[in-house]
Amino acid sequence: MLEMTRTGRPHRAGARRPYVSGDRIRATDPEGLQYLGKVTSVQPTGDGDFTVVAEIREPRHLRGHLLTSVVDETGHGPGVEPYRR
């Protein structure tokens, strides 16, 4: 499982979740490898950020593996961003 973390800010009450189930994210690991993930879960961390769990879709040989990351309210985190075609 690939896990990326970031430091957070105080949680804002009522902050919108940056992703919903089914959204796509792109993650880049420290070695520069890129992964495309399909979001399965988004949970607030209590400090203004969100924990995102995504099923890896690409590269294909890693399908079924999970990627977890902490992102801010814009959907960005260390090496993680919304997927745009």
C-alpha positions in Angstrom: 0.0 0.0 0.0 1.3 3.4 -0.9 0.8 6.0 1.8 1.5 9.7 1.6 1.0 12.2 4.5 1.1 16.0 5.0 0.9 18.3 7.9 -2.5 19.9 8.5 -4.3 23.1 9.5 -7.1 23.5 12.0 -10.3 21.9 10.7 -13.0 24.2 9.4 -16.5 23.2 10.4 -18.5 22.3 7.4 -15.6 22.1 5.0 -16.6 20.3 1.8 -15.0 17.0 1.0 -12.6 17.4 -1.9 -13.7 14.1 -3.5 -16.6 11.7 -3.6 -16.5 7.9 -4.3 -15.7 7.3 -8.0 -13.6 10.4 -8.5 -10.2 9.9 -10.0 -6.9 11.1 -8.5 -3.3 11.1 -9.8 -0.5 10.3 -7.3 3.2 10.5 -7.8 5.5 8.6 -5.5 8.9 9.9 -4.3 10.7 8.0 -7.2 8.5 9.8 -9.8 6.2 6.9 -10.6 2.6 7.9 -11.3 -0.6 6.1 -10.3 -4.2 6.7 -11.3 -6.6 5.9 -8.5 -10.4 5.7 -8.2 -11.6 7.1 -4.8 -13.4 4.7 -2.6 -13.5 6.7 0.7 -13.0 10.2 2.0 -12.9 11.0 5.7 -12.1 14.2 7.6 -9.1 14.0 9.8 -10.2 16.5 12.3 -7.5 19.0 11.6 -8.9 20.5 8.3 -7.6 17.8 6.0 -9.1 14.6 4.6 -7.9 11.0 4.4 -8.5 9.6 0.9 -8.4 5.9 0.0 -8.3 5.0 -3.6 -8.1 1.8 -5.6 -5.2 1.9 -8.0 -6.4 1.6 -11.6 -3.1 2.3 -13.4 -0.6 0.9 -13.8 -2.7 -2.2 -14.6 -0.4 -4.7 -12.8 -1.2 -2.9 -9.5 -5.0 -3.0 -9.9 -6.7 -3.9 -6.6 -4.0 -2.3 -4.5 -5.0 0.6 -2.3 -3.5 4.1 -2.1 -4.0 6.2 1.0 -3.2 9.9 1.3 -4.0 13.0 3.3 -5.2 15.9 1.2 -6.4 19.5 1.9 -9.8 20.8 1.0 -8.7 21.5 -2.6 -7.9 17.8 -3.1 -4.1 18.3 -3.2 -1.6 16.7 -1.0 2.0 15.5 -1.2 2.2 14.0 -4.7 -1.6 13.9 -5.0 -3.9 15.9 -7.3 -7.3 15.6 -9.0 -7.0 13.7 -12.2 -7.7 15.7 -15.3 -7.6 14.1 -18.8 
